[in-house]
Amino acid sequence: MGPFTLMVVTAHPDDEALGLGGTLARYGAEGCEVYVVTATRGEAGQIFEPDAATPVTLPDVREQELRRACQTYGVHPPIFLDYPDGLLPLVHQGQAVGKLVRLIRRLRPHVVVTFGPDGVYGHFDHIAVHWWTVAAVDLAADPEWFSDGSDDECRPHRVDKLYYRVVAEDQLAVMAQNGRPAAVTRDGVPFRFFGWKRETITTVIDVSGYVETKLQGIRCHLTQIGRQSPFFTAPEMVVQAPWFRQENFVLARSTVGWPEGVEDDLLAGLRD
């Protein structure tokens, strides 16, 4: 068997950074073919550093931020689906699934990773990408869908493992600030992170050896985090935090069986 292939499906540039950056760096360093697919260029995002972008330049700037981050992780350049930021539930859902089906058939990943059904903190773009990816993983294996038989790249492909990237419930207590629950502010309102109980988390990836790479990947997204964030002002504290050194996943589909305990490898069951 040649190199393993991992495909991560997100909604915006920077979605990969905090909860997946260490995992991307680890599998990239192991020689895996790692692809980051993002639905938008993040043009509706906030701008925390006015000297970094304007509303007019933001999509181009955020594209370049993600390109630099992927280079930092040591993975392939990102793939953009070119959908409008903030409107993913409103686009043609079948066409979006079809794009992902064709990507899965072309890249032929062993493992696919995306958001859980909660979208991490209820973000409707994240939730749309979750359902697109779940449907695409199922339909990519079915020759009745999205194939006219004339394109070899449209040959059906069965993904071995589908994972959701999640946040552990106990991590949220550590992430809370000033006594307030961990949340992401959208349009001036805090939206709380959704925490998964430890007993529901199937896979914990130790990324201790890749925290510096993960940190640098996060810093690539300057427009979204700003120079006043702890990632710039207190990096030593950040990289030592337990929540930063572990990344959590829930196994949702598997052709290679289910773990008896907590896995420490997204390729468990495939390497043998």
C-alpha positions as CSV (number, residue, x, y, z in Angstrom):
1,M,0.0,0.0,0.0
2,G,1.3,3.5,-0.9
3,P,1.0,6.6,1.3
4,F,-2.2,7.0,3.2
5,T,-4.5,9.9,2.2
6,L,-6.4,12.1,4.6
7,M,-9.0,14.7,3.5
8,V,-10.2,17.4,5.8
9,V,-13.4,19.3,4.9
10,T,-14.0,22.7,6.4
11,A,-16.1,25.8,5.8
12,H,-13.6,28.7,6.1
13,P,-9.9,29.4,6.1
14,D,-8.8,29.0,9.8
15,D,-11.3,26.3,10.6
16,E,-8.4,23.8,10.4
17,A,-6.1,25.7,12.7
18,L,-7.1,25.3,16.3
19,G,-8.6,21.8,16.4
20,L,-6.8,20.1,13.6
21,G,-3.5,21.9,13.1
22,G,-1.4,19.5,15.1
23,T,-3.1,16.5,13.5
24,L,-2.4,17.9,10.0
25,A,1.2,18.5,11.0
26,R,1.6,15.0,12.4
27,Y,0.3,13.1,9.4
28,G,2.0,15.4,7.0
29,A,5.3,14.7,8.8
30,E,4.6,10.9,8.6
31,G,4.4,11.1,4.8
32,C,0.7,11.0,4.4
33,E,-1.0,12.8,1.5
34,V,-3.1,15.4,3.4
35,Y,-5.6,17.7,1.7
36,V,-7.6,20.6,3.2
37,V,-10.8,21.4,1.4
38,T,-12.6,24.6,2.3
39,A,-16.1,25.7,1.1
40,T,-15.4,29.4,1.1
41,R,-12.7,32.0,1.2
42,G,-14.0,33.5,4.4
43,E,-15.0,36.8,2.9
44,A,-17.6,37.5,5.6
45,G,-15.2,37.2,8.5
46,Q,-14.1,39.9,10.9
47,I,-10.9,41.8,10.4
48,F,-9.0,42.0,13.7
49,E,-5.9,43.7,12.1
50,P,-6.9,46.6,9.9
51,D,-3.5,46.7,8.4
52,A,-3.8,43.1,7.2
53,A,-6.9,43.4,5.0
54,T,-9.9,45.4,4.0
55,P,-13.4,44.1,3.3
56,V,-12.5,44.3,-0.4
57,T,-9.3,42.3,-0.1
58,L,-10.3,39.9,2.6
59,P,-11.2,36.9,0.5
60,D,-7.8,37.1,-1.3
61,V,-6.0,37.7,2.0
62,R,-7.7,34.8,3.7
63,E,-6.9,32.5,0.8
64,Q,-3.2,33.3,1.1
65,E,-3.4,32.9,4.9
66,L,-4.7,29.3,4.4
67,R,-2.1,28.6,1.8
68,R,0.7,29.7,4.2
69,A,-0.9,27.6,7.0
70,C,-1.0,24.5,4.8
71,Q,2.6,25.0,3.8
72,T,3.5,25.4,7.5
73,Y,1.7,22.1,8.3
74,G,3.6,20.4,5.5
75,V,0.4,19.3,3.6
76,H,-0.9,19.9,0.1
77,P,-2.2,23.4,-1.0
78,P,-5.8,24.0,0.0
79,I,-8.7,23.2,-2.3
80,F,-11.5,25.8,-2.5
81,L,-15.1,24.9,-3.4
82,D,-15.8,28.6,-4.1
83,Y,-19.0,29.1,-2.2
84,P,-20.1,32.3,-0.6
85,D,-19.2,32.7,3.1
86,G,-22.2,32.8,5.4
87,L,-24.6,31.3,2.9
88,L,-23.8,27.6,2.7
89,P,-27.2,26.5,3.8
90,L,-28.7,28.4,0.9
91,V,-26.6,27.1,-2.0
92,H,-27.7,24.2,-4.1
93,Q,-27.1,21.3,-1.7
94,G,-27.0,18.6,-4.3
95,Q,-24.3,20.4,-6.3
96,A,-22.2,20.9,-3.2
97,V,-22.4,17.2,-2.3
98,G,-21.6,16.4,-5.9
99,K,-18.4,18.5,-5.8
100,L,-17.3,16.6,-2.7
101,V,-18.2,13.2,-4.2
102,R,-15.9,14.0,-7.2
103,L,-13.1,15.2,-5.0
104,I,-13.3,12.0,-2.9
105,R,-13.2,9.9,-6.0
106,R,-10.3,11.9,-7.4
107,L,-8.2,12.0,-4.2
108,R,-9.3,8.6,-2.9
109,P,-8.8,9.3,0.8
110,H,-8.6,6.5,3.4
111,V,-9.8,9.0,6.1
112,V,-12.1,12.0,5.9
113,V,-12.5,14.5,8.7
114,T,-15.1,17.2,9.1
115,F,-17.3,18.9,11.7
116,G,-19.7,17.1,13.9
117,P,-23.5,17.8,13.5
118,D,-23.2,20.6,16.1
119,G,-20.8,22.6,13.9
120,V,-18.5,23.0,17.0
121,Y,-20.5,26.1,18.1
122,G,-23.6,25.9,16.0
123,H,-22.2,27.8,13.0
124,F,-24.7,27.2,10.2
125,D,-21.9,27.0,7.6
126,H,-20.1,24.4,9.6
127,I,-23.3,22.4,10.0
128,A,-24.0,22.5,6.2
129,V,-20.4,21.2,5.5
130,H,-21.0,18.4,8.0
131,W,-24.1,17.2,6.1
132,W,-22.5,17.6,2.7
133,T,-19.5,15.5,3.8
134,V,-21.6,12.8,5.4
135,A,-23.7,12.5,2.3
136,A,-20.6,12.6,0.0
137,V,-18.8,9.9,1.9
138,D,-21.8,7.6,1.4
139,L,-22.5,8.5,-2.2
140,A,-18.9,8.4,-3.3
141,A,-19.0,4.6,-2.9
142,D,-22.2,4.3,-4.9
143,P,-21.8,4.0,-8.7
144,E,-25.4,5.1,-9.2
145,W,-24.4,8.7,-8.2
146,F,-22.5,11.4,-9.9
147,S,-20.9,9.3,-12.6
148,D,-21.5,9.0,-16.3
149,G,-19.0,6.2,-16.7
150,S,-16.7,8.2,-19.0
151,D,-14.3,9.6,-16.5
152,D,-11.8,7.3,-14.7
153,E,-11.6,9.8,-11.9
154,C,-15.3,9.2,-11.1
155,R,-14.7,5.6,-10.3
156,P,-16.6,4.9,-7.0
157,H,-14.4,5.0,-3.8
158,R,-15.2,3.8,-0.3
159,V,-13.7,5.9,2.5
160,D,-12.4,3.7,5.2
161,K,-13.0,6.0,8.1
162,L,-15.0,9.2,8.7
163,Y,-14.3,11.3,11.7
164,Y,-15.9,14.4,13.3
165,R,-13.6,17.0,14.9
166,V,-15.0,17.8,18.3
167,V,-14.3,19.6,21.5
168,A,-14.3,17.6,24.8
169,E,-16.6,18.9,27.5
170,D,-13.8,19.1,30.1
171,Q,-11.7,21.2,27.7
172,L,-14.4,23.9,27.7
173,A,-13.9,24.6,31.4
174,V,-10.2,25.2,30.8
175,M,-11.0,27.4,27.8
176,A,-13.5,29.6,29.8
177,Q,-12.4,33.2,30.4
178,N,-13.3,35.5,33.2
179,G,-15.9,33.0,34.5
180,R,-17.8,33.0,31.2
181,P,-18.3,29.8,29.1
182,A,-16.0,29.4,26.1
183,A,-17.7,30.9,23.1
184,V,-17.2,32.5,19.7
185,T,-18.7,36.0,19.2
186,R,-20.7,36.4,16.0
187,D,-22.5,39.6,15.2
188,G,-21.9,40.8,18.8
189,V,-23.4,37.7,20.5
190,P,-21.4,34.8,22.1
191,F,-22.2,31.4,20.8
192,R,-21.1,28.6,23.1
193,F,-18.9,25.7,22.1
194,F,-20.6,22.4,22.1
195,G,-18.8,20.0,24.4
196,W,-18.7,16.2,23.9
197,K,-18.6,13.9,27.0
198,R,-15.3,12.0,27.3
199,E,-17.0,8.6,27.0
200,T,-18.3,9.6,23.5
201,I,-14.9,10.6,22.2
202,T,-13.4,7.7,20.3
203,T,-10.0,9.2,19.3
204,V,-7.5,11.5,21.0
205,I,-4.5,12.5,19.0
206,D,-1.4,13.6,21.0
207,V,0.1,16.5,19.1
208,S,2.6,17.5,21.7
209,G,5.5,17.0,19.2
210,Y,3.8,19.4,16.8
211,V,2.6,22.3,19.0
212,E,5.1,24.8,17.6
213,T,4.0,24.0,14.0
214,K,0.3,24.2,15.2
215,L,1.0,27.6,16.7
216,Q,2.6,28.9,13.6
217,G,-0.3,27.6,11.5
218,I,-2.7,29.5,13.7
219,R,-0.6,32.7,13.5
220,C,-0.9,32.5,9.7
221,H,-4.6,33.6,10.1
222,L,-3.7,37.0,11.3
223,T,-6.9,38.7,10.1
224,Q,-8.9,36.3,12.3
225,I,-6.9,36.2,15.6
226,G,-5.1,39.5,15.8
227,R,-1.8,40.3,17.3
228,Q,-3.3,40.8,20.8
229,S,-4.4,37.2,21.0
230,P,-2.6,34.8,23.4
231,F,-1.2,33.1,20.3
232,F,1.0,36.1,19.9
233,T,1.2,37.6,23.4
234,A,1.6,34.5,25.5
235,P,2.7,31.6,23.2
236,E,4.6,29.8,25.9
237,M,1.5,29.5,28.0
238,V,-0.6,28.4,25.0
239,V,1.7,25.6,23.8
240,Q,1.8,24.1,27.3
241,A,-2.0,24.0,27.8
242,P,-3.4,20.5,27.8
243,W,-6.3,21.5,25.5
244,F,-3.8,22.7,22.9
245,R,-1.7,19.4,23.0
246,Q,-4.6,17.0,22.3
247,E,-7.1,17.0,19.5
248,N,-10.3,15.1,19.8
249,F,-12.4,13.1,17.3
250,V,-15.5,10.9,17.1
251,L,-15.4,8.0,14.6
252,A,-18.6,8.1,12.6
253,R,-18.0,5.6,9.8
254,S,-15.6,2.7,9.6
255,T,-14.9,-0.2,7.3
256,V,-12.1,-1.6,9.5
257,G,-14.0,-2.1,12.8
258,W,-14.4,0.0,15.9
259,P,-11.9,0.7,18.6
260,E,-12.3,-1.2,21.9
261,G,-10.8,1.8,23.8
262,V,-9.8,5.3,22.9
263,E,-7.7,5.4,19.7
264,D,-4.6,7.4,19.4
265,D,-4.3,7.2,15.6
266,L,-6.7,8.2,12.8
267,L,-5.1,5.3,10.8
268,A,-5.8,2.7,13.4
269,G,-7.0,-0.5,11.7
270,L,-5.4,0.6,8.4
271,R,-1.7,0.3,9.1
272,D,-1.8,-3.4,9.7
